[in-house]
């Protein structure tokens, strides 16, 4: 995987100029770049780049890498003039200019426009093929000059996303956000959960009079749960599963993964297990956020069902 390090020199602004044929995937490329830490602006006149750089960003850090998209719809677009403007930028030592062109064969572009029922921006009242040919001629000088070319003719949206991530990943790119939540089944399963693990088979501290007022954050409760004969195997196998699938989620560009551990009331077993997996995932290189939905919920005897005889 290639990486672009935007921190080598805090005074150097990395700028990725993204262009291509309409329908070739520029919008997907810019959205993916934004997801991996770039600030993305579409259809921005290159001649105004100085004013853009001087404008403080409200969501990105100073000198965050910047991706600028342009195509035949951009006002004043003319490939040779554009190349001259970019060459002037390259002479300024405070800019690190990188270029990308998204290409696609004409038949595939016609198919995409037919499926989307959208009109090509240059076709007007003519067939899409005419607009595609005109745009290809307009942008050909830039295509020949661009240092990175991606042909999307045979790429799915996901394929293009993966290629953009591989080519333009930042050393400081944000990782997938993982959330671990404890909850009580008696009070309902949390919304927007990707993975749910039911811990109700473990020993239930609720039925110990001394442990009932305590929670899974207390060592006495933790020790009680750890004494369950199935505890160690459950921990090991569940961790193996998570360490297998979390990188797969990340590979598929999933930005958020919400994992929930449930018990009956949401105060003892699920809380301890959630805390435990938080520490285990941290040791494995992840940085999970931990939430305890029912930790402070009122104890209700009827919610716990029959005592656990283990």
Order of alpha helices (4+ residues) and beta strands (2+ residues): beta-beta-alpha-beta-alpha-beta-alpha-beta-alpha-alpha-beta-alpha-beta-beta-beta-alpha-alpha-beta-alpha-beta
